[in-house]
Each structure stands twice: as C-alpha cells, then as structure tokens.
Amino acid sequence: MKIAIGGDHAGFQFKETIKEHLAALNLEIIDFGPKNEESCDYPDIAHPLAISIEKKEADFGIAICGSGNGISITLNKHQGIRSALCWNEELAELARLHNDANVLALPARFISIEMALTCVDVFLNTNFEGGRHQRRVEKIAIK
C-alpha cells in the first residue's frame, strides 16, 4: 500500500511521527511536505497530494493541518477525492465504511498524536462496506 502524506506547518510534527509509524508497517510513503515547521500554505501541499491519488500513484492520503478543515476543504475540490476530517476512531472507521474516503484529514491542534495514530490505523484497516453506501458515494461527484 502506498500512502500520500502532507500538511502545513501546524501538522509537521504529526506528519513526521505518522511517517515513522507507516514505515514501521512497511507501507510506502510519498511525502508532499512541508519539510519543516516554517509557515506554509496548505493548498500548495493538498493539490499535489490529491492529484497523486487521482492518478493512482498513491492508494490513500493522510493530510494534517491545525484544524484539519482547510486542507480537507481543499482536497475535496478534486472530483476523485473524498477527504474525511476525523478526530476519533469511530469517525475514521465510518469514513471508510460508509463514505469510501480516500484521504484522512487530521486536526493536529485538537487531538493527541496517540489518537491520530489510532485514526490512521483504523482508517487504513477498514474496508468500504458498499451496498446502500455505494449508491450514495456515486452521487457525490458533479457530472
């Protein structure tokens, strides 16, 4: 499994810890930045991350900013992206089960790194349920 990861300066430390966690699971990682905690603009990271998923260069994405909102809003501008802002295990599970989310957005300023890692694990290990949810997911894209 290949994971695209990125965020902004507020999510930098979480990103680095999550990368270590993913590497320990032998997952391939594409890091879209940032490279440090200097102020940066999340759209500059989010758009290339989204494109990598749309082009199937990555299977899933993990995006981290202060609130998780800005980066998730930006990612969801892409037709092939279903980014879900999650701050606990249940939301991460439902994002995959019911919404077939392909990007996990995390709010670095509002959750612990331990909860972030739990969300990552649950998100990556939960399959889409399909069924009635498939019909709904198919209605998301603007055609």
N, CA, C and O atoms as a GROMACS GRO file, in nm:
protein
  572
    1MET      N    1   0.085  -0.118   0.000
    1MET     CA    2   0.000   0.000   0.000
    1MET      C    3   0.089   0.124   0.000
    1MET      O    4   0.189   0.130   0.071
    2LYS      N    5   0.051   0.222  -0.080
    2LYS     CA    6   0.126   0.346  -0.091
    2LYS      C    7   0.040   0.460  -0.035
    2LYS      O    8  -0.076   0.477  -0.073
    3ILE      N    9   0.099   0.539   0.056
    3ILE     CA   10   0.028   0.646   0.125
    3ILE      C   11   0.091   0.780   0.091
    3ILE      O   12   0.211   0.800   0.107
    4ALA      N   13   0.007   0.874   0.042
    4ALA     CA   14   0.049   1.012   0.021
    4ALA      C   15   0.023   1.087   0.151
    4ALA      O   16  -0.084   1.073   0.210
    5ILE      N   17   0.118   1.166   0.196
    5ILE     CA   18   0.102   1.238   0.322
    5ILE      C   19   0.150   1.381   0.306
    5ILE      O   20   0.246   1.408   0.234
    6GLY      N   21   0.081   1.472   0.374
    6GLY     CA   22   0.123   1.611   0.369
    6GLY      C   23   0.038   1.696   0.462
    6GLY      O   24  -0.059   1.648   0.520
    7GLY      N   25   0.075   1.820   0.473
    7GLY     CA   26   0.001   1.911   0.559
    7GLY      C   27   0.056   2.050   0.554
    7GLY      O   28   0.110   2.093   0.451
    8ASP      N   29   0.044   2.121   0.663
    8ASP     CA   30   0.105   2.252   0.673
    8ASP      C   31   0.195   2.254   0.795
    8ASP      O   32   0.219   2.151   0.858
    9HIS      N   33   0.245   2.371   0.828
    9HIS     CA   34   0.339   2.384   0.939
    9HIS      C   35   0.280   2.334   1.072
    9HIS      O   36   0.352   2.277   1.153
   10ALA      N   37   0.151   2.355   1.093
   10ALA     CA   38   0.087   2.310   1.218
   10ALA      C   39   0.082   2.157   1.226
   10ALA      O   40   0.076   2.101   1.336
   11GLY      N   41   0.084   2.090   1.113
   11GLY     CA   42   0.079   1.945   1.111
   11GLY      C   43   0.213   1.876   1.094
   11GLY      O   44   0.220   1.754   1.086
   12PHE      N   45   0.320   1.955   1.086
   12PHE     CA   46   0.451   1.898   1.055
   12PHE      C   47   0.494   1.788   1.152
   12PHE      O   48   0.532   1.679   1.108
   13GLN      N   49   0.488   1.813   1.283
   13GLN     CA   50   0.534   1.713   1.380
   13GLN      C   51   0.449   1.587   1.374
   13GLN      O   52   0.502   1.476   1.382
   14PHE      N   53   0.317   1.603   1.358
   14PHE     CA   54   0.230   1.485   1.342
   14PHE      C   55   0.270   1.408   1.218
   14PHE      O   56   0.279   1.285   1.220
   15LYS      N   57   0.294   1.480   1.109
   15LYS     CA   58   0.331   1.414   0.982
   15LYS      C   59   0.456   1.330   1.000
   15LYS      O   60   0.461   1.216   0.954
   16GLU      N   61   0.554   1.383   1.065
   16GLU     CA   62   0.679   1.310   1.083
   16GLU      C   63   0.659   1.185   1.168
   16GLU      O   64   0.714   1.079   1.137
   17THR      N   65   0.581   1.196   1.275
   17THR     CA   66   0.553   1.080   1.360
   17THR      C   67   0.471   0.976   1.285
   17THR      O   68   0.496   0.856   1.296
   18ILE      N   69   0.372   1.021   1.210
   18ILE     CA   70   0.289   0.928   1.132
   18ILE      C   71   0.373   0.858   1.026
   18ILE      O   72   0.354   0.739   1.001
   19LYS      N   73   0.466   0.929   0.963
   19LYS     CA   74   0.555   0.866   0.865
   19LYS      C   75   0.636   0.753   0.928
   19LYS      O   76   0.651   0.646   0.869
   20GLU      N   77   0.688   0.776   1.048
   20GLU     CA   78   0.762   0.670   1.119
   20GLU      C   79   0.673   0.550   1.144
   20GLU      O   80   0.715   0.435   1.128
   21HIS      N   81   0.551   0.576   1.184
   21HIS     CA   82   0.454   0.469   1.210
   21HIS      C   83   0.424   0.389   1.083
   21HIS      O   84   0.423   0.266   1.085
   22LEU      N   85   0.402   0.460   0.973
   22LEU     CA   86   0.373   0.392   0.846
   22LEU      C   87   0.493   0.312   0.798
   22LEU      O   88   0.477   0.201   0.745
   23ALA      N   89   0.612   0.366   0.815
   23ALA     CA   90   0.734   0.295   0.774
   23ALA      C   91   0.750   0.166   0.855
   23ALA      O   92   0.792   0.064   0.801
   24ALA      N   93   0.716   0.171   0.984
   24ALA     CA   94   0.724   0.051   1.068
   24ALA      C   95   0.626  -0.056   1.022
   24ALA      O   96   0.645  -0.175   1.049
   25LEU      N   97   0.520  -0.014   0.954
   25LEU     CA   98   0.421  -0.108   0.899
   25LEU      C   99   0.458  -0.152   0.757
   25LEU      O  100   0.381  -0.222   0.690
   26ASN      N  101   0.576  -0.111   0.711
   26ASN     CA  102   0.626  -0.142   0.577
   26ASN      C  103   0.538  -0.088   0.466
   26ASN      O  104   0.524  -0.150   0.360
   27LEU      N  105   0.479   0.029   0.490
   27LEU     CA  106   0.400   0.095   0.387
   27LEU      C  107   0.487   0.196   0.314
   27LEU      O  108   0.574   0.260   0.373
   28GLU      N  109   0.463   0.209   0.185
   28GLU     CA  110   0.537   0.306   0.105
   28GLU      C  111   0.476   0.444   0.127
   28GLU      O  112   0.355   0.458   0.136
   29ILE      N  113   0.562   0.545   0.136
   29ILE     CA  114   0.518   0.680   0.171
   29ILE      C  115   0.564   0.778   0.064
   29ILE      O  116   0.680   0.775   0.020
   30ILE      N  117   0.472   0.865   0.021
   30ILE     CA  118   0.507   0.979  -0.064
   30ILE      C  119   0.481   1.103   0.020
   30ILE      O  120   0.366   1.132   0.054
   31ASP      N  121   0.586   1.176   0.052
   31ASP     CA  122   0.577   1.294   0.140
   31ASP      C  123   0.569   1.420   0.055
   31ASP      O  124   0.663   1.454  -0.017
   32PHE      N  125   0.456   1.490   0.064
   32PHE     CA  126   0.435   1.613  -0.011
   32PHE      C  127   0.472   1.738   0.068
   32PHE      O  128   0.452   1.850   0.020
   33GLY      N  129   0.525   1.719   0.187
   33GLY     CA  130   0.569   1.833   0.266
   33GLY      C  131   0.469   1.870   0.372
   33GLY      O  132   0.361   1.811   0.383
   34PRO      N  133   0.506   1.967   0.450
   34PRO     CA  134   0.624   2.052   0.440
   34PRO      C  135   0.748   1.981   0.494
   34PRO      O  136   0.740   1.873   0.553
   35LYS      N  137   0.860   2.042   0.472
   35LYS     CA  138   0.987   1.984   0.516
   35LYS      C  139   1.029   2.033   0.654
   35LYS      O  140   1.125   1.982   0.712
   36ASN      N  141   0.956   2.133   0.707
   36ASN     CA  142   0.988   2.188   0.840
   36ASN      C  143   0.866   2.263   0.892
   36ASN      O  144   0.759   2.259   0.830
   37GLU      N  145   0.882   2.330   1.004
   37GLU     CA  146   0.770   2.399   1.068
   37GLU      C  147   0.754   2.545   1.025
   37GLU      O  148   0.677   2.619   1.086
   38GLU      N  149   0.826   2.586   0.922
   38GLU     CA  150   0.809   2.722   0.872
   38GLU      C  151   0.670   2.737   0.812
   38GLU      O  152   0.616   2.644   0.753
   39SER      N  153   0.612   2.854   0.829
   39SER     CA  154   0.478   2.880   0.778
   39SER      C  155   0.467   2.847   0.630
   39SER      O  156   0.555   2.882   0.551
   40CYS      N  157   0.360   2.778   0.594
   40CYS     CA  158   0.336   2.743   0.454
   40CYS      C  159   0.186   2.738   0.431
   40CYS      O  160   0.107   2.742   0.526
   41ASP      N  161   0.147   2.730   0.307
   41ASP     CA  162   0.005   2.732   0.270
   41ASP      C  163  -0.041   2.591   0.234
   41ASP      O  164   0.013   2.528   0.143
   42TYR      N  165  -0.141   2.541   0.307
   42TYR     CA  166  -0.187   2.403   0.288
   42TYR      C  167  -0.234   2.373   0.146
   42TYR      O  168  -0.218   2.258   0.103
   43PRO      N  169  -0.291   2.468   0.069
   43PRO     CA  170  -0.330   2.431  -0.068
   43PRO      C  171  -0.210   2.388  -0.155
   43PRO      O  172  -0.225   2.305  -0.245
   44ASP      N  173  -0.092   2.445  -0.126
   44ASP     CA  174   0.027   2.409  -0.204
   44ASP      C  175   0.067   2.264  -0.181
   44ASP      O  176   0.135   2.205  -0.265
   45ILE      N  177   0.027   2.207  -0.070
   45ILE     CA  178   0.054   2.067  -0.039
   45ILE      C  179  -0.066   1.981  -0.081
   45ILE      O  180  -0.048   1.873  -0.138
   46ALA      N  181  -0.186   2.029  -0.054
   46ALA     CA  182  -0.308   1.950  -0.076
   46ALA      C  183  -0.330   1.916  -0.223
   46ALA      O  184  -0.365   1.802  -0.255
   47HIS      N  185  -0.311   2.012  -0.312
   47HIS     CA  186  -0.341   1.985  -0.453
   47HIS      C  187  -0.251   1.876  -0.512
   47HIS      O  188  -0.303   1.784  -0.575
   48PRO      N  189  -0.118   1.882  -0.494
   48PRO     CA  190  -0.036   1.771  -0.546
   48PRO      C  191  -0.068   1.636  -0.480
   48PRO      O  192  -0.064   1.533  -0.546
   49LEU      N  193  -0.100   1.637  -0.350
   49LEU     CA  194  -0.138   1.514  -0.281
   49LEU      C  195  -0.264   1.455  -0.345
   49LEU      O  196  -0.269   1.336  -0.374
   50ALA      N  197  -0.364   1.538  -0.368
   50ALA     CA  198  -0.489   1.492  -0.430
   50ALA      C  199  -0.465   1.436  -0.568
   50ALA      O  200  -0.518   1.331  -0.604
   51ILE      N  201  -0.386   1.505  -0.646
   51ILE     CA  202  -0.357   1.460  -0.783
   51ILE      C  203  -0.289   1.324  -0.782
   51ILE      O  204  -0.317   1.240  -0.868
   52SER      N  205  -0.201   1.300  -0.685
   52SER     CA  206  -0.132   1.170  -0.678
   52SER      C  207  -0.232   1.056  -0.654
   52SER      O  208  -0.212   0.946  -0.704
   53ILE      N  209  -0.336   1.083  -0.578
   53ILE     CA  210  -0.438   0.981  -0.554
   53ILE      C  211  -0.526   0.964  -0.677
   53ILE      O  212  -0.559   0.852  -0.717
   54GLU      N  213  -0.564   1.075  -0.738
   54GLU     CA  214  -0.647   1.068  -0.859
   54GLU      C  215  -0.575   0.994  -0.972
   54GLU      O  216  -0.639   0.923  -1.050
   55LYS      N  217  -0.443   1.009  -0.979
   55LYS     CA  218  -0.364   0.940  -1.083
   55LYS      C  219  -0.326   0.799  -1.041
   55LYS      O  220  -0.256   0.729  -1.115
   56LYS      N  221  -0.371   0.756  -0.924
   56LYS     CA  222  -0.344   0.622  -0.870
   56LYS      C  223  -0.196   0.598  -0.841
   56LYS      O  224  -0.148   0.485  -0.844
   57GLU      N  225  -0.123   0.708  -0.813
   57GLU     CA  226   0.016   0.697  -0.771
   57GLU      C  227   0.024   0.663  -0.621
   57GLU      O  228   0.126   0.616  -0.572
   58ALA      N  229  -0.086   0.688  -0.551
   58ALA     CA  230  -0.098   0.653  -0.409
   58ALA      C  231  -0.237   0.593  -0.388
   58ALA      O  232  -0.332   0.628  -0.458
   59ASP      N  233  -0.247   0.502  -0.292
   59ASP     CA  234  -0.375   0.437  -0.263
   59ASP      C  235  -0.463   0.522  -0.173
   59ASP      O  236  -0.584   0.532  -0.194
   60PHE      N  237  -0.402   0.584  -0.073
   60PHE     CA  238  -0.473   0.667   0.023
   60PHE      C  239  -0.387   0.788   0.057
   60PHE      O  240  -0.267   0.791   0.030
   61GLY      N  241  -0.451   0.887   0.118
   61GLY     CA  242  -0.379   1.004   0.164
   61GLY      C  243  -0.406   1.031   0.311
   61GLY      O  244  -0.510   0.994   0.365
   62ILE      N  245  -0.310   1.098   0.373
   62ILE     CA  246  -0.325   1.148   0.509
   62ILE      C  247  -0.283   1.294   0.504
   62ILE      O  248  -0.173   1.326   0.461
   63ALA      N  249  -0.373   1.382   0.550
   63ALA     CA  250  -0.348   1.526   0.542
   63ALA      C  251  -0.368   1.586   0.681
   63ALA      O  252  -0.466   1.557   0.750
   64ILE      N  253  -0.273   1.671   0.721
   64ILE     CA  254  -0.276   1.724   0.856
   64ILE      C  255  -0.255   1.875   0.853
   64ILE      O  256  -0.156   1.924   0.798
   65CYS      N  257  -0.347   1.948   0.913
   65CYS     CA  258  -0.324   2.090   0.938
   65CYS      C  259  -0.376   2.121   1.078
   65CYS      O  260  -0.420   2.030   1.149
   66GLY      N  261  -0.374   2.246   1.117
   66GLY     CA  262  -0.412   2.281   1.254
   66GLY      C  263  -0.550   2.231   1.292
   66GLY      O  264  -0.566   2.159   1.391
   67SER      N  265  -0.651   2.269   1.213
   67SER     CA  266  -0.788   2.226   1.241
   67SER      C  267  -0.830   2.106   1.158
   67SER      O  268  -0.928   2.039   1.190
   68GLY      N  269  -0.757   2.079   1.051
   68GLY     CA  270  -0.795   1.975   0.956
   68GLY      C  271  -0.896   2.024   0.853
   68GLY      O  272  -0.916   1.960   0.750
   69ASN      N  273  -0.960   2.137   0.882
   69ASN     CA  274  -1.064   2.188   0.792
   69ASN      C  275  -1.009   2.241   0.660
   69ASN      O  276  -1.054   2.200   0.553
   70GLY      N  277  -0.913   2.329   0.667
   70GLY     CA  278  -0.862   2.393   0.546
   70GLY      C  279  -0.808   2.294   0.444
   70GLY      O  280  -0.839   2.302   0.326
   71ILE      N  281  -0.729   2.200   0.491
   71ILE     CA  282  -0.670   2.103   0.399
   71ILE      C  283  -0.776   2.009   0.344
   71ILE      O  284  -0.770   1.970   0.228
   72SER      N  285  -0.875   1.971   0.427
   72SER     CA  286  -0.981   1.883   0.381
   72SER      C  287  -1.070   1.953   0.278
   72SER      O  288  -1.107   1.893   0.177
   73ILE      N  289  -1.104   2.079   0.302
   73ILE     CA  290  -1.182   2.156   0.206
   73ILE      C  291  -1.110   2.163   0.072
   73ILE      O  292  -1.171   2.143  -0.033
   74THR      N  293  -0.981   2.190   0.076
   74THR     CA  294  -0.901   2.199  -0.047
   74THR      C  295  -0.898   2.066  -0.120
   74THR      O  296  -0.920   2.061  -0.241
   75LEU      N  297  -0.872   1.959  -0.049
   75LEU     CA  298  -0.867   1.826  -0.110
   75LEU      C  299  -1.000   1.791  -0.176
   75LEU      O  300  -1.002   1.732  -0.284
   76ASN      N  301  -1.109   1.826  -0.112
   76ASN     CA  302  -1.240   1.791  -0.164
   76ASN      C  303  -1.282   1.872  -0.286
   76ASN      O  304  -1.388   1.846  -0.343
   77LYS      N  305  -1.203   1.967  -0.327
   77LYS     CA  306  -1.227   2.037  -0.454
   77LYS      C  307  -1.196   1.945  -0.573
   77LYS      O  308  -1.241   1.970  -0.684
   78HIS      N  309  -1.122   1.840  -0.549
   78HIS     CA  310  -1.085   1.743  -0.653
   78HIS      C  311  -1.194   1.638  -0.664
   78HIS      O  312  -1.235   1.579  -0.563
   79GLN      N  313  -1.242   1.613  -0.784
   79GLN     CA  314  -1.353   1.520  -0.807
   79GLN      C  315  -1.323   1.378  -0.757
   79GLN      O  316  -1.414   1.308  -0.713
   80GLY      N  317  -1.199   1.335  -0.764
   80GLY     CA  318  -1.165   1.198  -0.725
   80GLY      C  319  -1.130   1.181  -0.578
   80GLY      O  320  -1.086   1.074  -0.537
   81ILE      N  321  -1.148   1.286  -0.501
   81ILE     CA  322  -1.109   1.281  -0.360
   81ILE      C  323  -1.231   1.286  -0.270
   81ILE      O  324  -1.326   1.362  -0.292
   82ARG      N  325  -1.227   1.202  -0.167
   82ARG     CA  326  -1.325   1.204  -0.060
   82ARG      C  327  -1.246   1.212   0.070
   82ARG      O  328  -1.211   1.111   0.132
   83SER      N  329  -1.218   1.335   0.110
   83SER     CA  330  -1.141   1.359   0.232
   83SER      C  331  -1.235   1.370   0.351
   83SER      O  332  -1.336   1.440   0.346
   84ALA      N  333  -1.202   1.300   0.458
   84ALA     CA  334  -1.284   1.300   0.579
   84ALA      C  335  -1.203   1.351   0.698
   84ALA      O  336  -1.097   1.298   0.730
   85LEU      N  337  -1.254   1.455   0.761
   85LEU     CA  338  -1.192   1.510   0.881
   85LEU      C  339  -1.233   1.423   1.000
   85LEU      O  340  -1.352   1.412   1.032
   86CYS      N  341  -1.134   1.362   1.063
   86CYS     CA  342  -1.162   1.268   1.172
   86CYS      C  343  -1.081   1.305   1.296
   86CYS      O  344  -0.964   1.342   1.286
   87TRP      N  345  -1.145   1.294   1.412
   87TRP     CA  346  -1.076   1.322   1.537
   87TRP      C  347  -1.094   1.211   1.638
   87TRP      O  348  -1.053   1.223   1.753
   88ASN      N  349  -1.157   1.101   1.595
   88ASN     CA  350  -1.164   0.984   1.683
   88ASN      C  351  -1.177   0.858   1.598
   88ASN      O  352  -1.194   0.864   1.476
   89GLU      N  353  -1.168   0.744   1.665
   89GLU     CA  354  -1.166   0.614   1.599
   89GLU      C  355  -1.296   0.587   1.522
   89GLU      O  356  -1.292   0.536   1.410
   90GLU      N  357  -1.410   0.620   1.582
   90GLU     CA  358  -1.538   0.592   1.518
   90GLU      C  359  -1.554   0.670   1.386
   90GLU      O  360  -1.602   0.614   1.287
   91LEU      N  361  -1.514   0.796   1.385
   91LEU     CA  362  -1.524   0.875   1.262
   91LEU      C  363  -1.433   0.820   1.153
   91LEU      O  364  -1.471   0.816   1.036
   92ALA      N  365  -1.312   0.777   1.191
   92ALA     CA  366  -1.219   0.720   1.094
   92ALA      C  367  -1.277   0.592   1.034
   92ALA      O  368  -1.264   0.567   0.914
   93GLU      N  369  -1.339   0.511   1.118
   93GLU     CA  370  -1.399   0.387   1.069
   93GLU      C  371  -1.517   0.416   0.976
   93GLU      O  372  -1.527   0.357   0.869
   94LEU      N  373  -1.606   0.505   1.016
   94LEU     CA  374  -1.723   0.536   0.935
   94LEU      C  375  -1.686   0.605   0.804
   94LEU      O  376  -1.755   0.588   0.703
   95ALA      N  377  -1.578   0.683   0.806
   95ALA     CA  378  -1.532   0.748   0.683
   95ALA      C  379  -1.501   0.645   0.575
   95ALA      O  380  -1.530   0.666   0.457
   96ARG      N  381  -1.443   0.534   0.615
   96ARG     CA  382  -1.412   0.427   0.521
   96ARG      C  383  -1.534   0.340   0.495
   96ARG      O  384  -1.567   0.313   0.379
   97LEU      N  385  -1.602   0.296   0.601
   97LEU     CA  386  -1.717   0.205   0.588
   97LEU      C  387  -1.827   0.263   0.500
   97LEU      O  388  -1.876   0.196   0.409
   98HIS      N  389  -1.867   0.386   0.528
   98HIS     CA  390  -1.986   0.444   0.465
   98HIS      C  391  -1.956   0.541   0.353
   98HIS      O  392  -2.038   0.558   0.262
   99ASN      N  393  -1.839   0.606   0.357
   99ASN     CA  394  -1.810   0.712   0.259
   99ASN      C  395  -1.699   0.676   0.162
   99ASN      O  396  -1.671   0.754   0.070
  100ASP      N  397  -1.636   0.562   0.179
  100ASP     CA  398  -1.524   0.522   0.095
  100ASP      C  399  -1.421   0.635   0.084
  100ASP      O  400  -1.365   0.659  -0.023
  101ALA      N  401  -1.397   0.703   0.197
  101ALA     CA  402  -1.299   0.812   0.199
  101ALA      C  403  -1.164   0.760   0.155
  101ALA      O  404  -1.123   0.649   0.190
  102ASN      N  405  -1.094   0.842   0.077
  102ASN     CA  406  -0.959   0.803   0.036
  102ASN      C  407  -0.851   0.893   0.094
  102ASN      O  408  -0.732   0.872   0.071
  103VAL      N  409  -0.893   0.994   0.171
  103VAL     CA  410  -0.798   1.077   0.245
  103VAL      C  411  -0.849   1.096   0.387
  103VAL      O  412  -0.966   1.129   0.409
  104LEU      N  413  -0.760   1.075   0.482
  104LEU     CA  414  -0.787   1.100   0.622
  104LEU      C  415  -0.729   1.237   0.656
  104LEU      O  416  -0.608   1.257   0.643
  105ALA      N  417  -0.814   1.331   0.698
  105ALA     CA  418  -0.767   1.463   0.741
  105ALA      C  419  -0.768   1.467   0.894
  105ALA      O  420  -0.865   1.425   0.958
  106LEU      N  421  -0.660   1.516   0.949
  106LEU     CA  422  -0.644   1.518   1.095
  106LEU      C  423  -0.620   1.661   1.145
  106LEU      O  424  -0.548   1.738   1.082
  107PRO      N  425  -0.681   1.696   1.260
  107PRO     CA  426  -0.665   1.829   1.320
  107PRO      C  427  -0.555   1.829   1.427
  107PRO      O  428  -0.582   1.799   1.543
  108ALA      N  429  -0.434   1.862   1.389
  108ALA     CA  430  -0.319   1.849   1.479
  108ALA      C  431  -0.332   1.930   1.608
  108ALA      O  432  -0.276   1.892   1.711
  109ARG      N  433  -0.402   2.039   1.603
  109ARG     CA  434  -0.413   2.123   1.724
  109ARG      C  435  -0.523   2.077   1.819
  109ARG      O  436  -0.540   2.136   1.926
  110PHE      N  437  -0.598   1.975   1.782
  110PHE     CA  438  -0.715   1.936   1.861
  110PHE      C  439  -0.717   1.791   1.906
  110PHE      O  440  -0.806   1.752   1.982
  111ILE      N  441  -0.620   1.710   1.862
  111ILE     CA  442  -0.613   1.571   1.908
  111ILE      C  443  -0.470   1.538   1.946
  111ILE      O  444  -0.376   1.607   1.906
  112SER      N  445  -0.454   1.432   2.023
  112SER     CA  446  -0.320   1.386   2.060
  112SER      C  447  -0.260   1.307   1.944
  112SER      O  448  -0.332   1.261   1.855
  113ILE      N  449  -0.131   1.293   1.946
  113ILE     CA  450  -0.065   1.211   1.844
  113ILE      C  451  -0.108   1.066   1.858
  113ILE      O  452  -0.117   0.994   1.759
  114GLU      N  453  -0.136   1.022   1.980
  114GLU     CA  454  -0.183   0.885   2.000
  114GLU      C  455  -0.317   0.862   1.930
  114GLU      O  456  -0.337   0.759   1.867
  115MET      N  457  -0.408   0.958   1.943
  115MET     CA  458  -0.536   0.946   1.875
  115MET      C  459  -0.518   0.955   1.724
  115MET      O  460  -0.587   0.885   1.649
  116ALA      N  461  -0.428   1.039   1.679
  116ALA     CA  462  -0.402   1.048   1.535
  116ALA      C  463  -0.355   0.914   1.481
  116ALA      O  464  -0.401   0.871   1.375
  117LEU      N  465  -0.265   0.848   1.551
  117LEU     CA  466  -0.215   0.717   1.507
  117LEU      C  467  -0.325   0.612   1.510
  117LEU      O  468  -0.330   0.525   1.422
  118THR      N  469  -0.413   0.619   1.608
  118THR     CA  470  -0.528   0.527   1.612
  118THR      C  471  -0.617   0.551   1.490
  118THR      O  472  -0.660   0.455   1.425
  119CYS      N  473  -0.644   0.676   1.460
  119CYS     CA  474  -0.726   0.709   1.342
  119CYS      C  475  -0.661   0.656   1.215
  119CYS      O  476  -0.730   0.600   1.130
  120VAL      N  477  -0.530   0.672   1.203
  120VAL     CA  478  -0.458   0.623   1.085
  120VAL      C  479  -0.476   0.471   1.073
  120VAL      O  480  -0.511   0.421   0.966
  121ASP      N  481  -0.454   0.400   1.181
  121ASP     CA  482  -0.464   0.253   1.177
  121ASP      C  483  -0.605   0.208   1.142
  121ASP      O  484  -0.623   0.119   1.058
  122VAL      N  485  -0.703   0.268   1.204
  122VAL     CA  486  -0.843   0.230   1.178
  122VAL      C  487  -0.879   0.263   1.033
  122VAL      O  488  -0.938   0.180   0.964
  123PHE      N  489  -0.844   0.380   0.988
  123PHE     CA  490  -0.874   0.423   0.851
  123PHE      C  491  -0.813   0.326   0.749
  123PHE      O  492  -0.881   0.282   0.656
  124LEU      N  493  -0.686   0.294   0.766
  124LEU     CA  494  -0.617   0.210   0.668
  124LEU      C  495  -0.658   0.062   0.674
  124LEU      O  496  -0.635  -0.013   0.580
  125ASN      N  497  -0.718   0.021   0.786
  125ASN     CA  498  -0.757  -0.119   0.801
  125ASN      C  499  -0.907  -0.144   0.791
  125ASN      O  500  -0.955  -0.253   0.821
  126THR      N  501  -0.981  -0.043   0.748
  126THR     CA  502  -1.125  -0.057   0.733
  126THR      C  503  -1.160  -0.053   0.584
  126THR      O  504  -1.115   0.036   0.512
  127ASN      N  505  -1.238  -0.149   0.541
  127ASN     CA  506  -1.281  -0.154   0.401
  127ASN      C  507  -1.417  -0.088   0.384
  127ASN      O  508  -1.497  -0.081   0.477
  128PHE      N  509  -1.440  -0.038   0.265
  128PHE     CA  510  -1.569   0.021   0.229
  128PHE      C  511  -1.675  -0.087   0.233
  128PHE      O  512  -1.656  -0.197   0.180
  129GLU      N  513  -1.788  -0.057   0.295
  129GLU     CA  514  -1.896  -0.152   0.312
  129GLU      C  515  -1.978  -0.173   0.184
  129GLU      O  516  -2.036  -0.280   0.164
  130GLY      N  517  -1.981  -0.073   0.098
  130GLY     CA  518  -2.058  -0.084  -0.026
  130GLY      C  519  -2.207  -0.086   0.002
  130GLY      O  520  -2.255  -0.015   0.090
  131GLY      N  521  -2.281  -0.168  -0.074
  131GLY     CA  522  -2.426  -0.178  -0.054
  131GLY      C  523  -2.493  -0.044  -0.075
  131GLY      O  524  -2.466   0.024  -0.174
  132ARG      N  525  -2.581  -0.007   0.017
  132ARG     CA  526  -2.655   0.118   0.004
  132ARG      C  527  -2.563   0.240   0.002
  132ARG      O  528  -2.598   0.344  -0.052
  133HIS      N  529  -2.444   0.225   0.061
  133HIS     CA  530  -2.349   0.335   0.065
  133HIS      C  531  -2.286   0.359  -0.073
  133HIS      O  532  -2.250   0.472  -0.106
  134GLN      N  533  -2.273   0.255  -0.152
  134GLN     CA  534  -2.216   0.268  -0.287
  134GLN      C  535  -2.299   0.366  -0.370
  134GLN      O  536  -2.245   0.453  -0.438
  135ARG      N  537  -2.430   0.352  -0.364
  135ARG     CA  538  -2.521   0.440  -0.438
  135ARG      C  539  -2.498   0.586  -0.397
  135ARG      O  540  -2.496   0.676  -0.482
  136ARG      N  541  -2.482   0.609  -0.270
  136ARG     CA  542  -2.463   0.745  -0.219
  136ARG      C  543  -2.329   0.802  -0.261
  136ARG      O  544  -2.320   0.918  -0.302
  137VAL      N  545  -2.225   0.722  -0.252
  137VAL     CA  546  -2.092   0.767  -0.293
  137VAL      C  547  -2.091   0.802  -0.442
  137VAL      O  548  -2.027   0.899  -0.482
  138GLU      N  549  -2.160   0.725  -0.520
  138GLU     CA  550  -2.166   0.752  -0.664
  138GLU      C  551  -2.235   0.885  -0.697
  138GLU      O  552  -2.215   0.939  -0.805
  139LYS      N  553  -2.314   0.936  -0.606
  139LYS     CA  554  -2.384   1.063  -0.626
  139LYS      C  555  -2.302   1.185  -0.583
  139LYS      O  556  -2.346   1.298  -0.602
  140ILE      N  557  -2.186   1.164  -0.527
  140ILE     CA  558  -2.105   1.275  -0.476
  140ILE      C  559  -2.045   1.358  -0.589
  140ILE      O  560  -2.056   1.480  -0.588
  141ALA      N  561  -1.984   1.294  -0.686
  141ALA     CA  562  -1.916   1.368  -0.793
  141ALA      C  563  -2.015   1.448  -0.877
  141ALA      O  564  -2.125   1.402  -0.907
  142ILE      N  565  -1.973   1.569  -0.915
  142ILE     CA  566  -2.053   1.651  -1.006
  142ILE      C  567  -2.025   1.603  -1.147
  142ILE      O  568  -1.910   1.596  -1.190
  143LYS      N  569  -2.133   1.571  -1.219
  143LYS     CA  570  -2.115   1.516  -1.354
  143LYS      C  571  -2.164   1.613  -1.458
  143LYS      O  572  -2.157   1.584  -1.577
   0.00000   0.00000   0.00000
